[in-house]
Amino acid sequence: MSDDLAAPRRIVAIVPVGELEGAKTRLGGTLDAEERLDLAETLLRRTLEATLASPDLAETLVISPDRRALALATSVGARTLRQRTRGLNAGLREARADAIAGGADAIVIIPIDLPRIDVDAIHAIVAPLTGSPVVVVAIDRHGLGTNALGLRPPDVIDVAFGGNSRRRHRDLALAANARHVELDGPLALDVDTPDDLVIAEQALAGLTDGR
């Protein structure tokens, strides 16, 4: 079997984290500032527990401008990179360049606001990364956004998170003549609005009450 058809040898999870202070401002009518900070930190821990436990991943790289987030990531065993640029996509490009320099032949980008993240959900993103080039998009529950992104090779397309990113990632994949795979399932739920928080109540049990 050729290298192009084989499973990737080294898959790196990239976990982008913004400033923890002031995170999740759209939940301001439901959670106060301290509760939102606790939620963001717990979601980060939950994400890293899953990526670090995944047998599919060679490494977890957390990129953030926030020293507190980087310290938390280091404490649980993730590698960290201090973000020097501004914005999510710019930070992801920094992290991707670092992963490529370290020998990654595929990456999986996993934000921290996915309450149903676990080893099985990560495997679902990784499993289609056979063959090259390929773009795997975990779509959000509204059918518009990208909740996780798998890329092989890591630079097969540019990253285009933001409004209507599902379409943008699809168009970039087509322009690159890459196989394009879309997934729904547990990663379709992210926590961004009060409605999301209500829907995620069971998955988020204990995340906002200190347990």
N, C-alpha and C positions, 0 to 999 in steps of 0.2 A: 504494500500500500504506500502511495506517495505521501510526502509530507503534507501536500495540500489537502489530501483526503483524510489524513489521520487527525485525531483529536489534538488540540494544541498542547504543547509541552509545558508551557508556563503561562498561567492565567493570573493576572493581578487584579484584585478588587480595588477600585478607587472610590473612596468615600469622601465626598465634599461636605464641609461643614462651614456655615457662615458664623457670624458673631452670635454667641449664645445669649449674651445680654440683649434683650429686646427681640429675641426670636419669637416667631409665631404671633405677630402683632394682630393678625386677623382673628385670633382667639381672645382678644382683649375683653370682649363682652362676656366671656365665659370663664376665663382664668385670669388671675392677677399676674403681675410681672414675675413674682417669685414662683408661682405655679407654672408659668410658661417656661421659665428657666429650668425648673425641675423636670418638666416634660421633655424639653430638648435634650437634657443630659441623659435622661433615662432612655429615650429613643436612640441616642448615640450608643449607649452601652448595649442596648438590645441588638442594634445593627452589627456592632463589632463582635458580639458573642456569636452571631450567626456566621459572619464571614470567617472568623478565626477558627470556628469549628468545622468549616466546610472542607471536605477532602478534595474538592475540585479546584481549590484556590491555592496558589503557591505563596501568596503574600497579600496582606491588606495594607493599603497606603491611604492614610488620612491626610487630606490637604485642607488647611484652614488658616485664616489670618488671626484666629482666636487662640491665645496661649492656653487658656483654660481647657479648650477642646483638645488641643494637642497634648497637654499633660495627661488628660483623661485617657486618650488613645494610647499613649506610651505606657501608661500604668497597666493596661490590659494586654499589651503585647503587640499592638499594631505599630507599623512604621509610620513616621509623620514627615510632613513637608510644610514648612511655613509659606503660605501664599504671599507672593510679592505683587501680583497684579490685582485688579479690581474686577469683581463680577464672577458669576458661576462658571460660565463657559471659558473665560480666560484662565481661571484656576484649574479647570479640568485639562486644558492644554498643557499647563505646567506639569501637572501630575502625569499626564500621558507621556510627555517627553522623558520624565524621570523613569517611568515604567519601561519604556522602550530601551533606554540606556542600560537598564538592568536585565535586559534579555526577554522581556515579555513578548509573546507572539499573539496574545489576546488580552483584552481588558474587559472588565465588567464594572460599570459605573452604577453605584448604589447610593442614592440619597438616604438620609437618616429618618425621613418621615413616613416610613412604611411599617405600620404596626404589626403586620402579619409576616414580616421577614423571618425566615428560618432556613435551615440547611436545605430542605426540600425545595423551597422557593428559589434559592440560589442555583440549585442543580437544574431547575427548569430553564433558567437563563443560559446556563453554561452548555447544556446538552446540544442545542442547535449549532454550537460553534465548531462543527466539523466541516471541513472544506474551507476554502478561502477564495475570494473574499465573502464575508457574511456580516450582516447587521441584524441584531436581535433587539426588538423594542418591546418592553413590557408597558402596555398602554394603561392610562388611568381610567377610572370608572366612568368618566364623561366621554371617553373616546377621542379626546383632543390632545392630551399631554403624554409625555414619556416619563414613566416612573422608574425605569431602570433601562440600561443600554449595554448590550454586549457587542464588541467589535473585534473582528479578526480579519486582517491584522489590526493592531490598535489604531492606526491612522487611516483606515479604509475610507472614512468620511470625517468631516469636521463635526464637532459637537454643536448642537443647536437647541439647547434647553431653553424653555420660555414658552410663551403662548403658542398654541397649535404646533408644538414640537413634533407630535406624531407625524403630521404631514411633512414637515421639513426633513425629518430623519428619513422618511420614506423616499422623498424626492432625491435626497443626497445619495441614498443607496442605489436608486435606479440610475442616477448619473454616473455612479462609479461601477456600474455593471455588477453590483454585489447582490448575492442572494439576500432577500429581505424577509424576516420572520417576525410576526407579531404574536404576542402572548397576552392573555388576560389571566384571571385567577387571583390568588391572594395578594399579589403586588398591585392590583388595580386600585386598592384603597390606600390613599395617602391622607395625612392629617394636616389640613390647611385651614379649614373653616369650622365653625361650630357644628354644622351639619355632618362634616366628616367625623368629628369627635363623637357625636352621638352614634353614628353607624359603627364606629370602631370600638364602642364601649366594651364589648367582651374581649376583644384582642388587647385592649389597653387596660384591662383590669389591673389595678394596683399601680399604674404608671403615674397617677397624679395625686396619690394619697400617701406617698412616702413608703409604701411597702416594697 
